[in-house]
Amino acid sequence: MRKAKSGRKGQTSIRWGWSKFFAFFVLLCFSALVGGFLKFAAIVDNVNLETSVPQADGIVVWTGRGGGRLSAATKLLEEKRGERLLISGVNAQNSRQDIANLLGISEALDACCVDLDYAAENTIGNARETKIWAEALGYEHIILVTSSYHMPRAKIEIRNALGPIRITPYPVKSSENGRWWNDRKQFDRYAQEYGKLLGSLVREPRKGQSTHVPVIEDGGALVPQESPTANSAEQSDAASEENKP
């Protein structure tokens, strides 16, 4: 009888030990996820790049939620930071004239220097179409324009897609960035993007120090905050509903 009680007590002790182990493991994973998210949000909200934008062969802007991207890319093109501009992920309902009107550029500049990509439906598609465009033109250096919260994942996907090319990230910080913890819409956006970022990290192949991967230089510039009106116009007219990174 005593042996039976002792056996049951031992089994209970083992189960309790495993329960504590799994509880600790779950708590550890949760803490790591929360800590990673807080670090991600801090990086996104505190982008502060002081260096000037270098001269490149071309400029690429990936459309999606978050204003200021198109105006930032257009400004770079007008400043001749690159000879051509690729707008990747354009909504199929928007014609070339619609985009030209939205950018506010001359017909001559539009005709000579702006390329539209209607094929990309997500960030992976943006990276694929950027690769096709850059290789077709023989570019060795491009400036990548996208929202600051999207840039970490964009760098992963473009690194996976492109070969040996120089990339200057140009993160755009829109006026909605700020106290994300007090803004449910912004918090949800950050949380969704953080989840997608983790997925990209899991899928990312380990290329090591191969010479066949892009060189990403975090020496871009931060675009001044855009007005809410400009942000809304860009989001409704240029971003594809399927391409909201």
C-alpha angles and dihedrals in degrees: 000000000000090000091053092051090046091050093050090048090051092050091048090051091051093048090048090050092052091046091054090047094052091044090052091047092051091047090049092051091046091050091049091051093047092045091049092050093050090050091048092050092047092052092047094048095044103049103146113163113171101180122102122255111262125227112267138179095243145357126229126192122189112210125220142103115339122066132242098050099108096043090049093051092045091052090053091051093049089050087054094239086145134013096232138025124215117199105199124199100023116177110255090229092064117086125211089257091053090055093045090052091048092051092047094221131141122267089244094055091044093050096047105036116020124087123186125211115201095167102074114091099171142009094283088053090049090055092047094050091045089055092051092047096046094046093047090055095040093238119173098182130035135174113228115210122193140125118297093241090052097045098084092058093038090058091052095050095044090048089054094048106040132066127220102332134132115245127191111197115220107191116197116212109202126204092258092068112098132076095022092169089065095044115072093194092052093043091053091049093051092046092050092047092047090054091051090047091056089051091052091049091053092049095043112113116230104244097165115198095334117158089222096074127084123266106233114200116198091205099106125121134255116242115227115252115282126222118260089243093057090046093053093048093052094046096050100039106035112023117088114232088228093047103064103132 
